[in-house]
């Protein structure tokens, strides 16, 4: 683990891989020191923000190194499993993805729904989940040559090795292959159901089902391994 300060009230830990980062983030949250303000995981890094009125940078560094040792012996968290419906008829770039990957549109859909994805980071806009990793057959598709000025909320896109969901209407340059009818964020209500280490599986629906579910919130996920 490599630690570097982020200003005077945070440390960033760089880990060997995503599993190690998830384990450290969970260990920090579980430790729950009174100076802890926030923990932000993003792929192989973890940022830990602290209250400088309750502690100091050196003390937090020592504590983090101790937690990293215990986290290295722990299994990474499995998070919750969310099944997210996706209407692949409501797409804008499925043909482009099919052409780029040498697959048919049906094969792209089948491959996209064949995998359980991990939420490795959240950002760009409130609640936007960066999900990895795509099947090799779908990996490597570049972003659009120029971003669209508006991408509708619920749009499901992919680029590189990642797929993701636009939780709010925003400009964006990912390839749009479908749309979910579910609401995945409500800033005013503090509703952010997806968290790092959670898992996501896409389930194909048609437009009729999309209309029926439109605006509903994502149901509570299932904790993997729970009885």
Secondary structure, DSSP 8 states (H G I E B T S, - for coil): -EEEESTTSEEEEE-SSHHHHHHHHHHHHHH--TTEEEEEEETTEEEEEE-TTT--HHHHHHHHHHHHHHHTTS-----EEEEEEEETTS-SSHHHHHHHHT--HHHHHHHHTTS-EEEEEE-SSTT-EEEE---GGGTTB---SS-EEEE-TTEEEEEBTEEEE--S-EEE-SEEEEE--SB--BTTTTB----TT-EEEEEEE-HHHHHHHTT-B----EETT--
